[in-house]
Amino acid sequence: MKTKEAFHLLIDQIKDEERLQSYYDLVKRLSNAPDGQLWNSLTDDQRADLLLSYEESFKPENTISHEEVRKMHESWLTR
């Protein structure tokens, strides 16, 4: 299976609209940046941390809802 087809299948399986929007925003930002600019600016340790964080973000026990984050930072959001 080609990457583009696999990517479409993955997108079709995501039911959480907020998560899907977050992924869309990320892919859009990455596609607008010059190839490798951000990645190449990271150290090896930063790259490893980023990849680990990405993998861990798929585990529900490692995530919190958008609403919880808004509540945690409500005082900042109302300024």
PEDATA-V983431 format. One record per pair of residues at least 6 apart in sequence whose ideal C-beta (glycine too) atoms are under 6 Angstrom apart, sorted by the first residue. I is the first residue (numbers start at 0). GAP is how many residues later the second one is. D is the distance in Angstrom with one decimal. If there is no record, write none. Layout:
BEGIN
i->{I/I}
gap->{GAP/GAP}
d->{D/D}
END
This chain:
BEGIN
i->{13/17/55}
gap->{6/48/6}
d->{4.7/5.3/4.9}
END
